[in-house]
Structures are given as structure tokens and as C-alpha cells.
């Protein structure tokens, strides 16, 4: 049986670990924070309990939880056959992590980069196994999304691609292969859309609720771009748009000042309780804080 390590117990790592455990995989979930691991287990248990009530599959909570072990730090990944990395979209942190991961894992272990923008070849270049590094861009919430982007690096072997495609299939995911370019397909488009939507609020063209309503009512999108940003996390959005701006040296990727202000203020979206919207414990939405939008527009 393949043992899958999941590095990072944030929103994405928690979702990946849940998806793997629900589909019968043994999971080692790691993070540098014990509190993050505790929160991840609580979230997974809660998600599994409510799965059948929200249109998802009925889940045996005890069975799913029995497949997940947790470990603080990279050392817990030593026996993993595949490691799916989900740490923050910050190149310095990713580079340091992969150097340490290479010292820890077995030579044959495959590294899966769950990134929204950073080129896979760039990541593979700091490892000792470029042929066994591949990108998978999971969508949030991971257990509910049926497809992912699968991205080979320059040196990724066909065997690695086949093995990860099989793993994704076992997770219930359709793998859409795209070439290795910063932002791939989804985030080359999505980050521009979110950033431009933030500019509309920043410049006073429309409040966040109206911007999102235009996309829902006029185009039939289930969520508007700013609701989507809050779901992903505004810090992740900002990191991604900064990576695109640096990589392509194109002014169209300049980060919106309001996006940066909200991130600096710790208003990161759903995970912090407030972003473009305020989130109550019931999951309801409230309009973006008028004082923040007004300050950013000055």
C-alpha cells in the first residue's frame, strides 16, 4: 500500500489529507505547528460527519480518521512513498523545505508540488530527484473538486506522471495535463480576474457584493471572484499574483493595494473570519468592511 505524506496542515493540506483518507489511503499529515495539526484533525472529523448531510458521500468517520497519523516536522515523512507538499506560496520557504525533504525521504519517494503559480521545474531544480518531481494544482475544497491540473517539470519522467495520475484517479480526480508555465492555466486567468475585481472595490466602482453578483447573475458563475478569493485565502492570492508579476515582468499582474492591505491586516478570508466579507460561525456573509475599502481608496 502506498503511504502518502501530506506536508502542511493548512486549508489545502487538510483537504488533501481528508480526500486521501476517504479513498482508502494511509496518510501522514505533517506541519511545524502542533496547533495546526489539531485543527486539521478537528476539521476533517467535522467534514466527514457532515458529508452525507451536504450532498457528499456518507463517510465512516472512525475509519477515515484511523488512516491519518500526524507528525510535527519533516522527519515524519521519512517512510512516505509520495509526499504532497502544501506549504505557503513563498519561494524561499518552499526552496528550504525541499532541500530538507530531500535529506529526509527515501531516494525513490516522489515529490508532488501543490502550487498555484510556482513553476515545477524551478522546484525540481533544488531537489536531488528532478525526474520524480511533479506538480498537481488541487482546487479548494479538495474533497469536492473533481479535477486537478497535472504539471510535469522539464525532467519529470513518464513513470512519475503515470504513478501520480493513478494516485489521482484513486482519489476520484480527473487529471488535466498542462505544460509547466508560471500560473499554469487556471491561475494565469483566475489571479488576473481576482486582482482586477479587487481593483474595482479599491477604486470605488462597486462594492464586493455587487462585483460578485454580476458574475453570478450575468455569467452563471456559482461564486464571484471575491468570494472565491476569500475561500482560497487572500494571502495565497497575493503570493500568487506576486509570483506572476515577478516571473512575467508584466504590469498587468501588479497586485491591487486593497488586496495587500487586507493581507497585511490579517483579513485573509474564510480562514481568518474576514476578508472581502465577514464570516459568522454559521457561515453567512456580510459586506466588505466599508472603512477598509475607503482607506484603501484614498
C-alpha distance (Angstrom), angle and dihedral (degrees) to the residues before:
residue distance angle dihedral
X1 . . .
X2 3.81 . .
X3 3.80 113.7 .
X4 3.79 109.8 -148.0
X5 3.78 121.1 -158.1
X6 3.80 117.4 -154.3
X7 3.80 113.4 -160.0
X8 3.78 114.7 -157.7
X9 3.81 125.3 32.8
X10 3.79 98.0 -146.3
X11 3.79 125.3 113.8
X12 3.82 95.4 -63.9
X13 3.79 97.6 39.2
X14 3.79 91.1 49.1
X15 3.80 90.4 51.7
X16 3.81 93.2 47.0
X17 3.82 91.8 49.3
X18 3.81 91.3 49.0
X19 3.81 92.7 48.3
X20 3.80 91.8 49.5
X21 3.81 94.6 47.2
X22 3.81 92.3 46.5
X23 3.81 89.6 55.0
X24 3.80 94.9 51.6
X25 3.81 103.0 -93.9
X26 3.80 126.8 138.2
X27 3.81 107.6 -121.9
X28 3.79 134.0 -162.5
X29 3.81 107.4 -163.4
X30 3.80 114.7 -164.0
X31 3.78 137.1 -177.8
X32 3.79 137.0 156.3
X33 3.82 89.0 -119.8
X34 3.83 121.8 70.4
X35 3.81 88.2 -161.9
X36 3.81 90.6 56.7
X37 3.80 90.3 52.0
X38 3.80 91.9 49.7
X39 3.80 90.4 49.0
X40 3.81 91.1 48.4
X41 3.81 93.1 52.8
X42 3.80 90.9 47.8
X43 3.81 90.5 50.2
X44 3.80 93.9 47.6
X45 3.81 91.6 48.8
X46 3.80 90.5 49.0
X47 3.81 93.1 47.0
X48 3.80 91.6 50.3
X49 3.81 92.7 49.7
X50 3.78 92.4 52.2
X51 3.82 97.5 37.8
X52 3.80 96.2 97.5
X53 3.79 92.1 44.4
X54 3.81 93.5 55.2
X55 3.79 98.9 49.0
X56 3.79 97.4 -87.9
X57 3.81 128.1 116.1
X58 3.79 120.4 -69.8
X59 3.79 107.3 -102.5
X60 3.80 133.2 -158.0
X61 3.79 97.3 -132.5
X62 3.79 96.0 -163.3
X63 3.79 92.8 50.0
X64 3.80 92.8 49.4
X65 3.80 93.6 47.7
X66 3.82 91.6 47.9
X67 3.81 89.2 62.9
X68 3.82 93.6 57.9
X69 3.79 124.3 79.7
X70 3.79 122.4 177.7
X71 3.77 131.9 -145.0
X72 3.78 134.3 -179.6
X73 3.80 111.8 -127.1
X74 3.78 135.8 1.1
X75 3.81 96.2 -65.2
X76 3.80 91.0 80.1
X77 3.81 89.7 68.0
X78 3.82 95.1 63.3
X79 3.81 94.5 105.9
X80 3.81 97.8 39.6
X81 3.81 118.2 121.4
X82 3.81 91.6 -159.8
X83 3.80 127.5 20.9
X84 3.81 119.9 -158.9
X85 3.80 108.7 -160.9
X86 3.81 119.2 -151.0
X87 3.79 106.0 165.9
X88 3.78 124.3 136.5
X89 3.82 121.6 -59.2
X90 3.81 92.5 -106.1
X91 3.78 117.0 122.0
X92 3.81 97.1 -149.9
X93 3.80 91.2 52.9
X94 3.79 93.7 44.8
X95 3.81 92.7 48.6
X96 3.81 92.5 51.3
X97 3.79 91.3 45.7
X98 3.81 94.7 53.0
X99 3.78 92.8 48.4
X100 3.82 89.1 54.3
X101 3.81 91.6 42.2
X102 3.79 90.6 55.2
X103 3.80 90.6 55.1
X104 3.81 91.4 49.2
X105 3.80 107.3 42.7
X106 3.79 132.4 71.5
X107 3.84 114.5 -91.9
X108 3.81 91.3 -112.7
X109 3.82 95.7 50.4
X110 3.81 114.2 120.8
X111 3.81 118.1 -133.9
X112 3.81 116.4 -145.4
X113 3.80 114.9 -163.2
X114 3.81 112.1 -149.8
X115 3.78 98.8 -164.3
X116 3.77 134.0 145.1
X117 3.80 97.5 -151.6
X118 3.83 118.1 -4.3
X119 3.84 112.5 107.1
X120 3.80 113.4 -110.2
X121 3.81 93.6 -137.7
X122 3.80 89.1 57.9
X123 3.80 90.8 54.6
X124 3.81 93.5 44.1
X125 3.79 89.8 53.4
X126 3.81 92.7 69.2
X127 3.82 93.5 50.3
X128 3.79 133.3 79.7
X129 3.82 92.5 -126.7
X130 3.80 112.2 50.9
X131 3.82 90.7 161.5
X132 3.82 89.9 59.7
X133 3.81 98.3 49.3
X134 3.80 119.5 97.0
X135 3.78 135.6 164.2
X136 3.79 125.7 -123.5
X137 3.77 117.5 179.8
X138 3.81 104.9 -157.2
X139 3.79 118.7 -163.3
X140 3.80 124.2 -132.7
X141 3.01 127.4 -80.5
X142 3.79 86.1 34.4
X143 3.84 100.7 -162.3
X144 3.81 91.6 52.9
X145 3.81 100.9 45.3
X146 3.82 115.3 90.2
X147 3.81 99.8 -159.3
X148 3.80 141.7 44.1
X149 3.79 137.1 -173.4
X150 3.82 111.9 -108.6
X151 3.81 112.7 -157.3
X152 3.80 126.7 -174.1
X153 3.77 119.9 -154.1
X154 3.80 121.1 -134.6
X155 3.82 92.1 -88.8
X156 3.82 100.8 31.8
X157 3.79 108.8 133.2
X158 3.82 124.3 -129.0
X159 3.82 87.6 -120.7
X160 3.80 90.9 58.2
X161 3.80 91.3 48.4
X162 3.80 91.6 50.0
X163 3.78 93.7 47.8
X164 3.80 94.5 50.0
X165 3.80 92.0 43.2
X166 3.82 87.3 55.4
X167 3.81 91.3 48.3
X168 3.79 91.2 50.3
X169 3.79 90.5 48.5
X170 3.80 89.4 53.2
X171 3.82 87.7 52.3
X172 3.79 89.4 54.4
X173 3.80 94.6 -106.8
X174 3.78 128.9 137.9
X175 3.81 107.8 -139.8
X176 3.80 113.6 -140.1
X177 3.81 106.9 -163.8
X178 3.81 115.3 -142.2
X179 3.78 131.3 168.5
X180 3.79 123.6 -98.7
X181 3.80 108.0 -91.5
X182 3.78 128.0 136.3
X183 3.81 107.5 -85.2
X184 3.84 91.0 8.9
X185 3.84 109.3 -143.8
X186 3.79 106.9 -50.7
X187 3.78 100.1 46.8
X188 3.79 96.7 39.6
X189 3.80 83.5 66.8
X190 3.81 104.0 26.6
X191 3.80 97.7 50.5
X192 3.79 91.6 50.7
X193 3.80 89.6 50.1
X194 3.80 94.4 48.5
X195 3.80 92.7 44.4
X196 3.81 92.4 49.9
X197 3.82 90.7 46.5
X198 3.81 88.5 53.2
X199 3.82 88.9 52.1
X200 3.83 88.9 55.4
X201 3.81 89.8 58.2
X202 3.80 92.3 40.2
X203 3.82 91.9 53.1
X204 3.81 94.2 43.4
X205 3.80 96.2 -115.1
X206 3.81 90.9 131.3
X207 3.81 139.3 -21.9
X208 3.79 118.9 -101.0
X209 3.80 93.3 -102.8
X210 3.80 91.7 56.0
X211 3.79 94.1 45.8
X212 3.79 90.1 53.7
X213 3.80 93.0 43.7
X214 3.81 90.2 56.5
X215 3.81 90.0 57.0
X216 3.80 93.7 44.7
X217 3.79 98.3 43.9
X218 3.80 101.7 32.5
X219 3.80 100.7 36.9
X220 3.80 102.6 23.5
X221 3.80 94.9 -119.8
X222 3.82 111.8 160.5
X223 3.81 89.6 -138.7
X224 3.78 132.6 21.9
X225 3.82 121.0 -123.1
X226 3.81 95.2 -101.8
X227 3.81 93.5 47.8
X228 3.79 85.9 50.6
X229 3.81 90.7 50.2
X230 3.81 90.9 53.1
X231 3.81 89.8 49.9
X232 3.82 93.2 50.5
X233 3.82 94.4 41.3
X234 3.79 125.1 -102.5
X235 3.80 91.8 -121.1
X236 3.81 90.0 57.1
X237 3.80 90.0 47.1
X238 3.81 91.3 51.0
X239 3.81 93.7 46.7
X240 3.81 90.2 49.4
X241 3.79 95.6 49.0
X242 3.82 89.6 47.1
X243 3.82 90.1 52.7
X244 3.82 90.3 50.6
X245 3.81 91.3 47.1
X246 3.80 92.3 50.4
X247 3.80 95.3 43.1
X248 3.79 99.6 46.8
X249 3.83 97.6 29.6
X250 3.80 86.8 -142.8
X251 3.79 121.0 142.9
X252 3.80 91.9 -142.2
X253 3.82 86.6 78.1
X254 3.84 95.0 55.1
X255 3.84 107.0 136.8
X256 3.80 116.3 -112.9
X257 3.84 111.9 -111.8
X258 3.83 90.5 -132.0
X259 3.80 90.7 55.4
X260 3.80 89.7 51.8
X261 3.83 92.4 45.2
X262 3.79 93.5 52.1
X263 3.80 91.1 47.5
X264 3.83 92.4 48.4
X265 3.82 88.5 50.2
X266 3.81 90.9 54.3
X267 3.82 92.1 -114.5
X268 3.79 95.3 136.8
X269 3.80 101.7 158.3
X270 3.78 128.5 -107.4
X271 3.80 95.3 -6.1
X272 3.82 92.2 59.2
X273 3.81 96.6 34.1
X274 3.78 95.8 -111.6
X275 3.79 139.6 52.5
X276 3.77 124.3 124.5
X277 3.82 83.3 -16.4
X278 3.79 133.8 31.8
X279 3.81 114.9 -120.0
X280 3.77 123.9 -148.2
X281 3.79 122.3 -158.1
X282 3.81 88.0 -100.1
X283 3.80 89.2 61.6
X284 3.78 94.8 -111.8
X285 3.78 124.1 148.2
X286 3.79 130.2 -124.4
X287 3.84 126.2 -173.5
X288 3.79 121.3 -86.8
X289 3.80 112.4 -82.3
X290 3.79 105.6 -89.0
X291 3.80 94.0 -149.7
X292 3.82 92.4 57.7
X293 3.81 93.5 47.8
X294 3.80 91.0 47.2
X295 3.81 93.5 49.2
X296 3.79 92.1 48.4
X297 3.79 91.5 50.9
X298 3.80 94.4 53.8
